Amino acid sequence: MLTVETRHAIHPDHAKGMDTAALRQNFLGEGLFAGGEIRLIYTHYDRFVIGGAVPDGAPLTLDVVDETRTPTFMDRREMGIVNIGGRGTVSAAGTDHVMNKGDVLYLGMGSGPVTFAGEGRFYITSAPAHRTCPTRLITVEDAKELKMGEPATSNKRTIRQFIHPLVMESCQLVLGYTTLHDGSVWNTMPAHVHDRRMEAYLYFGMTPEARVLHLMGEPTETRHLFIANEQAAISPPWSIHAGAGIGEYTFIWAMAGDNVDYTDMDMLPAEALL
């Protein structure tokens, strides 16, 4: 079963007047992981797509998506898949890719139908592509690892870069994930914006009662979303993105836009936020 929800782009002046319900309706991705289903959110921010696939005992195939009006979903797109569940398999272009928890699979443009199987919980990200890059499975061991932050600022964390110029070639998709260390709660602080790229975040590895306070909005008009396990935040290019969690969590970050330069961002000191 496939369901697709469309999210239109929101102007920052419009976002200023939104109440909590409207913010969540436009910028929060809920219920992405349902047994026996593929659920996608098609955004108008760089035509980026996020979603989840949970085989739950029977294979699921992602093929035609009406919203793209292409013969198959992958005809003019690239895809990054993260397995946040048990051992599973993703099959595309005649090749089966076995994925353990934490592994990332990049599929190049023109990969055809994509089939998900096994015990995996697959997080899907996809962006339009203008050329085909080689398909690659990147294991946790293959990722480039960065240690950042300090205990004194409660933001000590490990960043793992997977679909990234330092690891592999892609068209415009950049993806990795960040894990907070014990005793640290803050991610991406100081905050930043990158007007040339949009971004999406999936928070996972949280207990049912835990939440992440995800900060968004223009620097002088900040807003927030309380996000639960396996929920996602859609971040427009004009919005900051930072957060603090109640308990441990990991978040997958994925971006698309004009470039694949991970450092292309405008930093914002805490005193610039209102």
N, C-alpha and C positions, 0 to 999 in steps of 0.2 A: 504494500500500500504506500502510495506517495501523496503527500500533501505539500503545497507550496503557498506561503504567505508573502505578499508583496509589501514592502515598507518604502514609502516615498521619502525623499529628502526633505529635511526641515530647515528653514532659515533660522539663524540664531535669534532674530527679532521675534519670531514666532515662539521659539523655545522659552523665551523669558517669561511669557505669560502662562505657561503650562502648569497645571496642578500635578500632584503625584500620579494620579491615574493616567493622565495624558503623557507624562514622561515615560511611564512604564509601558504604555501602549506603543510608543514610537521607538524607544531605545532599548528595551529589555527583550531578550529572547527566552521564552519559557517553554517548557514541555518539548524540548528538542529530541529527547530520547524516550521512545515508546517501543515496547516489544513488538516485533513483526512489522515495523514501519520505517520509512524514510521520511523525515520531516525537514523541510528547507525554508529558510527566509531569504527572499530575493530582495536585496536592497538597491535603492537608486543612488547610493554612494559608491561611485566607481563600478556599478553593476556587480557588487560583491555579493556572494552567497555564503551563508553559514547553515549548518544543519547537523542532523544526527541520523545514524542508521544502526538499528539494533536487530540483527537477524533472529535471535530468540528461537533457534531450532530449525529455521528454514532460510535458505539464501534469499537475499533481496537484491534486485538489480535496478540501478539508476540508469535510465536510457533517455527517453524523450521527456523533456520538460517544456510544456507549452509556452512558458514565459520567455524562453529564449528564441523561439521560432526557428530552431535549427534542427537538422535531421536527428542528431543526438545531442545530449547536453554538452559533451566534450568536443564537439566539432570546432568551436572557436574559443575554447576555455582550457585553462590549466586547473589542477586541483591539488590541494594538500589535505591529507587524511591523518588524523592522530587517533591511535587506539588507546582509549582510557579504560578499557575493560580487560577481559581475559584474552587468551590466545585466539586469534582469528585469522581469516584469509580474505584478501581483496584481490579480485581477478579482473584484469583489463588487458586488451590487445593480445590475448592468447597466453598471458603469463599469470601464474598464481603467486601472490606475495604473502608470505606468512608473517604476521605482525604480532609481537608480544606487547604487553602493556608499556606505553611510553614511546613506542616506535612511531615513525612518521613516514608516510609514503607520498612521494610526489609523482603525479601523473601529468604527462605533457599533453598539449593540444592534439586532438585527433585520436585519443585513446579508445574511443568507442564506448559501448556499454560498460558499466562498472558494477561488479557483483560483490556483495559483502556476505561473509559466511563465518560460522564458528561462534565462539563465546565473546567476541569483541563488542565493545561499544565504540562506534566509530564517529568521531567528530569530523565533519566535512567543511572545508573552506574552498572557495573557488573564485577566480577572477578571469575576466576576458584576457585572451592572449593573441598576439599577432605573429607568433612564430612557435615552432615546436621545439621544446627542450627535452633532453633525455629523461625518461622515467627513472626514478631511483628510490630505493628503500633506504632510509637513514635510521639506523638503530640508535638507542640511547648512547651507546659507546662511540658512535660515529659523530655525534653532535659536537659542536664547539662549545666549551663550557667557560663561563665567566663567573667570577665571584665578585659581588658588589655589596655596598652598604656596610654599616657598622652596628654593633649591639647598642651603642650609645644613642643612635637615632632610630632604633627599632626597625631597621630595614635591611638587615643582613640577608642576602638572598643568593641563589644560584640561578643563573640564566643559561639556558641551553638553546643554541641556535641550530636549526635544522635546515629549513629552506632559506638559505642565506648565502650571499656571494662568497663568504669565507669557507663555505661547505660545498655548495653546488650551484649550478646555473638554473635560473628560472626566468620567466618573462617579466612579470611584475609582482608576483606573489612572494611575500616574505613571511616566515612563520617560525615560531619557537615557543618555549614556555619557561615560566619563572616559578621557582619554588622558594617559599619563605623558610628561613631557618627557625628552630625553636626559640621562642621568646621575641621574635620579630613579627610585626603585623603590617607595616607600611610597605606598599609597593610603589615604584615610580614616583618617588618624592625626593627632590622637588619635581613638581609636575612640568609638563611641556605640551606643546601643540606642534603638529606638523601639517601645515595647510596644503601641502602637496600630496598627502596620502590620508586615506581613511584607515580606521583600525577597528578590529573587533576582538573581544575578550571572552573566553569561556573559563569560568571559575569551577574547579572541581577538587576532589579529595577532601571535601568538607563533611563534618558530621551534620545530621539532619537539622539540628537546632542552631548551627552556626550561620553567620551572615557576613558578607563583605559590604562595607560602606563604600560604594563606588562613586567617586566624585567626577562630575562632568560639567559642561557648560563653558561659556566664555570666561576668561580669567577674572573679569570684574562682575560676572553674573553666574556664580557657581551654583550648581544644583546637585542632587544626589539620588542614587538608587540603592536600596538594600537588596542584595543579590544572594540567593541561596545556591546550594550545590547544583552543578550542572546547568546553571543559567548563564546567559551571555549578555554582554553589553555591546551595543553598536555605537561606535564613537565617530561622529562626523569630523571632518578636517578642522573645523573651527573650535572644537571642544578640547578642554584639558582631559586627562585621564590619570587618575591616581586613586588609591583606596587603602583602607585598613580593615583587617579581618578579625573576627572573633574566633580564635582557634586557628589551626593550621589550614593552609590551602595552597593550591597551585593554580596558575592561570595561563591559558594558551593565548598568545597574542598573534594576530595575523593581519597583514597590511596589504594594500594595493594602491596604486596611484602612479605618479609621474616617474618615480625612480625606485631603486631597491637599496638605497643608501640608509642603513639602519641608524646612522648618526645624524641624518638630516632632520633636525628638530630644533624648535625654539624653546629654550629652557625658561622656566618661570620660577623665580624665588618665591618662597612662601609668603613674603610680605607683599607680593604683587597680586595675591588672590583675595577676592572679596566674596 
